């Protein structure tokens, strides 16, 4: 059981919940624009995609820690792989199996979903191997992963992908901001990075307001304020005193608030049942965040 706990720790389960919420958000957009004419297999395929995104995120995180092994030996020796709790070879097998499960599950939902899942897997591996070390390419790469994850949910109605693909820009910008903040969580923050994150958060907020004006589901705006507060308060504290502990809190808030963002997607697209489901995932993610690492 203890070994299982360490494998779960390696996957960052609190973060995995947010990836599943991305797909639910994409599904809510698909339902809105399909005008109730979704395919008969919509919900069955939705389950396949929830499994796929969970395995994709977990597998990507495992490979992240594999590629970071030498750095973590110095900066985070308590992590599962550098501490020797799980060997590098075992982690490699585990991460590979997770990605294979993800691709197989996405294929069950259709060719379009499989193609997007392949894109997410490749983007995640590229980030882990190379781009994370670049100040711009790293956050952009990570944002692409999240944007594609939203489109993975939208792929439940493939015909809606082309006209609505631009919506992926919102999670891309948001995750660019979170990843920019996270670059300084070990040694302390730079106010320039925090200022960039503030501007990007503001762009996300304004864009969601504009999209709401298009969908005309104004009740969804009720979620925007708590979402905005949840990310801005820890960011402001980090700005005041950019110590590693404050940066980590800002990053953790940014990651967990993805659930607020996804719930807002559902609400402004008139899918309040999915919105409620995503909100119900929030306490679960917060609980998991207390026992398992988020960053």
N, C-alpha and C positions, 0 to 999 in steps of 0.2 A: 504493500500500500504506500510506503514511503517513497519507493521508486516511482510509482504512478504520480504521486504528488509533484515530484521533481520534473517529470515529463510535462505535466500540466503547467507548472511554473514556466517552463521553457516556451510555452505557447502564448503566454500573456493572455489568459482567458478573458480578462476585463475588456481588452482591446478587440478580441474576437467578436464579442457581443456587438461592438460598434460596426464591425464589417457586415454583420447580418442585418443591422438596422439600415445600412446603405442600400442593400438589395430590397428591403421592404419599402424604402423611400422610392426607389426606382419603380417598383411594382405599383405603388400608388399613383405615380405619374402615368404609367401605362393604362391603368384603370380609368383615370380621368379623361385621357385623350381618346380612348377606345369607345367612350360613350356607352358603356355597359355591354359592348359587343366583344368582350375578351374571348379568346379561344377556350374551348371546353376543358382543355388540359392545363389551363392557366395556374390553378392552385397546386396541382400535382407537380408541375414543372417548377413552381415557386419553392416547393420544399427541396427539390433537387438543387436549386440555386443557393438556398440557405446553407445546405451542406457544403456545396462547392466553395462559397465565399469564406465559410469558417475554416475549411481546410487550406484554402489559398492563403489566408492571413496567417494562420498558425504555421504553415510551411515556410512562408516568407520570413517570419520572425525567427524560426529555427535556423535558417540559413544566414540570417543577419548575425546571430550570435556565433555561428561557425566562422564567418569571415572576420568577425571582430575579436576572435580568440586572443591573438597576441596583444592587442590593445587592452582587452579586458583583464589580461593577466596583471597588468600594471594599474589600470584605473578602477576596475571592478572585479577584483579577484574572488569576490563572494558569489558571483554568478555561477549558474549550474555547470557550465562546461569548463571554464578556467579553474574552478574549484575541484574538478575531477569527479564530481558527483555523477555526471553522465559523460562518457567518453566522446571525443570528437567523431569517431567512427559510428557510434550508436546514434548520435545526433544527426549525422549525415543520412543514415538509413531512415530514421524517423521523419526527417524533413522531406526526403524523396517520396516516401509512402504517402505523406499528407498531400503533396502536390499531385501525385497520381490519382488519389481519391478525388481531389478537386476537379481534375480534368475529366475523369470518368463521370462524375456526377453532373457536371455542366453539359457533357455530351448527351446525357439522358434528357436534358431540357431542350436540345436542338442544336443545329449546326452554328447558328449565330451566337448563341450563348457560349458554346465551346470555343469559338474563335475569340471572343472577348476574354474568356477565362485564360486562354493561352497568352493573350496580350498582357493580362495582369501578372501572370507567372513570370513572363520574360522581363517585364518592367521591374518587378520586385527583385529578381535575381540581379538585374543590371544595377539597381540601387545598392544592393548589398555588396556587390563585387567592386563597383567602381565609382558611381556618381555621388554616393553619400559624402565623399571627401571634397566635393566641389560646392562652393558657397551658393551657387545658383542652380546648377544641374541637379544637385541632391534634392532640395525641396521641390523643384519642378518634377523630378522623377517620382517622388513620393505622392505628389498631388495627382499625377497621371494615374497612379494606381487607384486612388480613391475615386477619381472621376470615372474611370472604367468600371469601378465597382457599382456606381450608381447606374451606369448604362447596362450592367449585367442584369439588374432588376428590370430595367426598361425593355430588355431583349425578350421578355416574356410575350411581347407583341412586337415582333421584328420589324413590321412595317412602320412603326413609330420612331425607330432609331434615327433615321436620317434627318427628319425635320426637327428633332428634339435633342440631337447630340450636343448642341451648344450648352445645354444645361450642365454638362460635366465640368464646365469652367468654374462653377461655384465651389464644389468640393475641392477642385484643383487649387484655387486661390486660398481657400480656408486651410488646407493641409500644408500649402507652401508656408503660410504664416506659422502654424504649429511647429513644423520642422525647422524653420528658421530660428525659433525660440530655443528648440531642443539642442541646437548645436553648441550651446554654452552651459548646459546643465551640469557639467562636470567641474569646470574651472570658474564658473561665474559668467554673468551676462554682459553683453555690450549694449548700451542704450540705443545704438543705431539699429541693431537687430530688433529690439523691442518696439522701436518706432515704426519700422517696416511692418511688423506684425500688426500693430494698431491700425495702420492705414489699410492693410489687406482685410482685416476683420470688418472695418467700416465699409469697404467695397462689397463684401459678402452681405452685410446687413441691408445696404441700399439696393442691391440686386434682388434680394428676396422681396423687398417692398415693391419693386417694379414688376416682378413676376406675379405678385399678388394682384396688382392692378390689372394684369392681363387675364388671370383666371377669375377675378372678381369674387373670390372666396375670402372675404375680409376677416372672418372669424379666426383665420389662421394667424393673423397678425398678433393675436394674444400670446402666442408662444415666442414671438421674436424678442420681446423685452426680457423675459427670464433667460433666454439663450444668450442675448447680448451681455447681460449682467454677469452670467456665469463664466464668461471668458474674459471680460474686461476687468473685473475686480482683482483676480490674481495677477493679471498682466500689469495693472497699475502698481500693485505692491512690489512686483519684480522691478518695475521701473524705478520706484523709490529707493529700493535697496537690492541691486542685482547680484545677490549671493546665490550660490548653487541651490540651496534649499528652496528659495523663492522661485527660481527658474524652474525647478522640478515641479513645484505646485502649479505654475502657470502652464507647463506642458501637460500635466495630468488633467487639469481643468479643460484644456483644449481638446484632449483626446476623448474624455468622457462626455464633453458637450457636443460631440458629433451626434449623440443620441437626440439632443435638443434640435440640432440642425435637421436631422432626418425626420423627426416628428413634425417639424415646421413644414418640410417638403410635403408630407402627407396631408397636413391640415390645409395648406393653401391650395391643394388639389382635391379638396372635398372628400378625403378618405379618412374620416375621423375614427373609424374602427382600427385601421392600421396605425393611425396616430396614437391611439390609446395603447395599442400593443407595444409600440416603440417606447412610449413613456414608461410602461410597466417593466421594460428591460433596464431602465435607468438605475433603479435601486439594486438590481442584480449586478449590474456592471460596477456600481460603487462598492457593493459588498465584496465582489471579487477583487477589486482594486485595493482593498484593505489587507488581503491575504496574499495576493500575488502582485509582482512588479508590473507597472504600467509602462515604464520607460526602460 
